[in-house]
Amino acid sequence: MSPSIPGPRRTPARGRRAFATTWWGQAWVTALEDSTLDSGRLSRGRTYARQGMVGPTAIAPGQVKAAVRGSRPRPYRSAVHLPVLTDAQWDTLLDTISARAGHLAALLDGDMPAELVDDARHAGIPLLPQPTELDPECSCPDWGYPCKHAAALCYAIASTIDADPFVVFALRGRGREEVLAQLRARRAAAQAASTPPAPAGLPAVGAYAAWAALAEHTPPLPELPEPALVYKAQSPSCARTRPGPRGSAPDPRASIAGGAGSSSPAGD
């Protein structure tokens, strides 16, 4: 289990901790050593790792493999298995990383933020291995669990985990490029959901740039003249109208101008 508040990113290591110089690399070694009470095989494993008995390692989802030389001329096939995360667990883990900008920046800088591991653990996601999760395997006749060859492989891979924390992600099921691609997709979706669409007629150069271009190229509104009055008072003379020809319909303007109940005087 990782500490809630880590010490320096890289600290001097001695003795059995010499295989890991980062806190997350030490967490890997601790998971190995807490998985067994057989200190003798662990000691032999450390010796094999220091002597370069572990060949090139192959990292794949859920396992790391290598040929480990022992007392016989032909090396043994050793492996250590680790449970991969489910798709639902990966979604939660990626959401956890996306929630803080500093998480991804630290990972790209070769650092494993302790806050990320803590946030993932609180969400039920075991990023760093637990002692009960490591499952060693070897073609040797040794009945130890782990045998000295598998233990040597675990110690040897700690330095690789030190140098690249994305190795832990790969062991959990997804490699560096896949994780980064999914994080970029999440960030793009979040930005698209939080920014307004670009106005029509402007080049698609991003929503914020479009709004800035709109503000720059839109001329100021002209000053409008003082609005004219819509209605004006009618003078009294407007109430009298000249009669039209005989038989013609009365001019409706006369009644409108004069108001309700008004009429032209007789004999006018």
Sequence and secondary structure as in RCSB ss.txt:
>XXXX:A:sequence
MSPSIPGPRRTPARGRRAFATTWWGQAWVTALEDSTLDSGRLSRGRTYARQGMVGPTAIAPGQVKAAVRGSRPRP
YRSAVHLPVLTDAQWDTLLDTISARAGHLAALLDGDMPAELVDDARHAGIPLLPQPTELDPECSCPDWGYPCKHA
AALCYAIASTIDADPFVVFALRGRGREEVLAQLRARRAAAQAASTPPAPAGLPAVGAYAAWAALAEHTPPLPELP
EPALVYKAQSPSCARTRPGPRGSAPDPRASIAGGAGSSSPAGD
>XXXX:A:secstr
   SS   SB    GGGGG  BHHHHHHHHHHHTT S HHHHHHHHHHHHTT B   EEETTEEEEEE  SSSS 
EEEEEE     HHHHHHHHHHHHH HHHHHHHHTT   HHHHHHHHHTT   S  TTT EEEESSS   TT HHH
HHHHHHHHHHHHH THHHHHHTT  HHHHHHHHHHHHHHHHHHHS    TTS  S HHHHHHHHHHHS       
    S     GGGG     STTS   HHHHHHH TT    TT 
